[in-house]
Amino acid sequence: MKKQKGFSLIELLIVVAIILIIAAIAIPNLLRSRIAANEASAVGSLRSVNTAQVTYAATYPTVGFAPDLNTLGPGSGTTPSSTNASLLDSVLGCSGGNATTGCPKSGYTFILSGDITNTPITTYTASAGPVTVDQTGKRYFFTDASGVIRYNAAGPASSTDSPLQ
């Protein structure tokens, strides 16, 4: 009688069990890494918004700061203007970005609103909130004309929250 080659059922089950244990250890770390990456992207995007706002206000002093993300975005024209300054990419400066819907990027929704009651616009607020809390991000972020980025883990951030270190 010939001895058959191959693995027994028990050996295969042991290998599958080891793979499942390794996956159970690795997946939560992967999810935490993704959340950390999304939060870092959100902070970087708010820094880009601050830089774009300063550039916009210097370029169009009679307008002041931009009233929304769409104004800072590329728009449909090829020449930058005070309505489409091309200071942000089409993702962050999305065409649907208004004070209600915002612009989604890297698991966060960004909203920019300028105080349009004054001309030129002398102040603005920008916020970033996770699309799905505890899945795409844990913290909310806020910045304004001061350029300081603030965060809050419990809910939407404001000018009274702790600044990032």
C-alpha positions as CSV (number, residue, x, y, z in Angstrom):
1,M,0.0,0.0,0.0
2,K,1.3,3.5,-1.0
3,K,1.5,6.3,1.5
4,Q,-0.6,9.3,0.2
5,K,1.1,12.7,0.0
6,G,-0.6,15.9,1.2
7,F,-1.8,17.5,4.4
8,S,-4.4,16.0,6.7
9,L,-7.5,17.8,7.6
10,I,-6.2,18.6,11.1
11,E,-3.1,20.2,9.7
12,L,-5.1,22.4,7.4
13,L,-7.4,23.5,10.2
14,I,-4.4,24.4,12.4
15,V,-3.0,26.6,9.6
16,V,-6.3,28.3,9.0
17,A,-6.7,28.9,12.8
18,I,-3.2,30.5,12.9
19,I,-4.1,32.8,10.0
20,L,-7.3,33.8,11.6
21,I,-5.5,34.7,14.9
22,I,-3.0,36.8,13.0
23,A,-5.8,38.6,11.2
24,A,-7.6,39.2,14.4
25,I,-4.5,40.9,15.8
26,A,-3.7,42.9,12.6
27,I,-7.1,44.3,11.5
28,P,-7.7,46.6,14.5
29,N,-4.2,48.0,14.1
30,L,-4.9,48.6,10.5
31,L,-8.2,50.4,11.3
32,R,-6.4,52.6,13.9
33,S,-3.8,53.4,11.3
34,R,-6.4,54.5,8.8
35,I,-8.1,56.7,11.3
36,A,-4.8,58.3,12.2
37,A,-4.0,58.9,8.5
38,N,-7.4,60.5,7.9
39,E,-7.0,62.8,10.8
40,A,-3.5,63.8,9.6
41,S,-5.0,64.5,6.2
42,A,-7.7,66.6,7.7
43,V,-5.2,68.7,9.6
44,G,-3.1,69.1,6.5
45,S,-6.2,70.1,4.5
46,L,-7.1,72.8,7.0
47,R,-3.6,74.1,6.8
48,S,-4.1,74.3,3.0
49,V,-7.4,76.2,3.5
50,N,-5.6,78.7,5.8
51,T,-2.9,79.3,3.3
52,A,-5.4,79.6,0.4
53,Q,-7.4,82.1,2.4
54,V,-4.4,84.3,3.1
55,T,-3.4,84.1,-0.6
56,Y,-6.9,84.9,-1.7
57,A,-7.2,87.9,0.7
58,A,-3.9,89.3,-0.6
59,T,-4.8,88.7,-4.2
60,Y,-8.4,90.1,-4.0
61,P,-8.2,92.8,-1.2
62,T,-11.5,94.3,-2.1
63,V,-13.2,90.9,-1.5
64,G,-11.3,89.9,1.6
65,F,-11.5,86.2,2.5
66,A,-13.3,83.7,0.4
67,P,-16.8,82.9,1.5
68,D,-16.7,79.1,0.7
69,L,-14.6,76.3,-0.5
70,N,-16.0,76.5,-4.0
71,T,-14.5,80.0,-4.4
72,L,-11.1,78.7,-3.5
73,G,-11.4,75.8,-5.9
74,P,-10.6,75.6,-9.6
75,G,-14.1,76.0,-10.9
76,S,-14.8,75.5,-14.6
77,G,-12.7,78.3,-16.0
78,T,-9.0,78.2,-16.9
79,T,-8.2,81.7,-15.6
80,P,-8.3,82.2,-11.8
81,S,-10.7,84.9,-10.6
82,S,-12.3,86.0,-7.4
83,T,-15.1,83.5,-7.9
84,N,-12.8,80.5,-8.8
85,A,-9.3,81.3,-7.5
86,S,-7.8,77.8,-8.2
87,L,-6.0,77.8,-4.9
88,L,-7.3,74.4,-3.8
89,D,-7.7,71.2,-5.8
90,S,-11.0,70.1,-7.1
91,V,-11.5,67.6,-4.2
92,L,-11.2,70.1,-1.3
93,G,-12.5,73.0,-3.3
94,C,-15.4,71.0,-4.7
95,S,-18.2,72.7,-6.7
96,G,-20.9,71.5,-4.3
97,G,-19.1,72.8,-1.2
98,N,-21.4,75.0,0.7
99,A,-22.1,75.7,4.3
100,T,-24.5,72.8,4.6
101,T,-23.0,69.9,2.6
102,G,-19.3,70.6,2.6
103,C,-16.6,68.8,0.6
104,P,-15.7,65.2,1.5
105,K,-12.0,64.2,1.5
106,S,-10.2,61.3,3.1
107,G,-13.0,60.3,5.4
108,Y,-13.8,63.9,6.6
109,T,-16.3,66.6,5.5
110,F,-14.9,70.1,5.2
111,I,-17.0,73.2,5.6
112,L,-15.8,76.8,5.1
113,S,-17.9,79.8,5.7
114,G,-17.0,83.5,5.5
115,D,-18.8,86.3,7.2
116,I,-20.5,87.7,4.2
117,T,-22.3,90.5,6.1
118,N,-19.1,92.6,5.7
119,T,-17.3,93.6,2.6
120,P,-14.4,92.9,2.5
121,I,-14.9,89.6,4.3
122,T,-12.6,89.9,7.4
123,T,-13.2,86.6,9.1
124,Y,-13.9,83.0,8.2
125,T,-14.3,79.6,9.9
126,A,-13.4,76.2,8.6
127,S,-14.2,72.9,10.1
128,A,-13.6,69.2,9.4
129,G,-15.7,66.4,10.8
130,P,-15.4,62.7,10.3
131,V,-17.9,61.2,7.8
132,T,-18.5,58.2,10.2
133,V,-17.3,58.7,13.8
134,D,-14.9,56.0,15.0
135,Q,-14.5,54.6,11.5
136,T,-13.1,57.4,9.4
137,G,-12.0,59.6,12.3
138,K,-12.4,60.3,16.0
139,R,-11.7,64.0,16.3
140,Y,-13.3,67.1,14.9
141,F,-11.1,70.0,13.8
142,F,-11.7,73.8,13.5
143,T,-9.7,76.8,12.3
144,D,-10.4,80.4,11.6
145,A,-8.6,83.6,10.5
146,S,-6.2,83.2,13.4
147,G,-4.7,80.2,11.6
148,V,-4.8,78.1,14.8
149,I,-6.1,74.5,14.2
150,R,-8.2,73.3,17.2
151,Y,-9.7,69.9,17.9
152,N,-12.5,68.3,19.9
153,A,-13.0,64.5,20.4
154,A,-16.6,64.8,21.7
155,G,-18.2,66.8,18.9
156,P,-17.8,69.7,16.5
157,A,-14.8,71.8,17.4
158,S,-15.0,75.5,17.9
159,S,-12.7,78.5,18.7
160,T,-12.7,77.6,22.4
161,D,-11.3,74.1,22.0
162,S,-7.7,73.0,22.6
163,P,-5.2,73.9,19.8
164,L,-3.1,71.1,18.2
165,Q,0.4,70.9,19.7
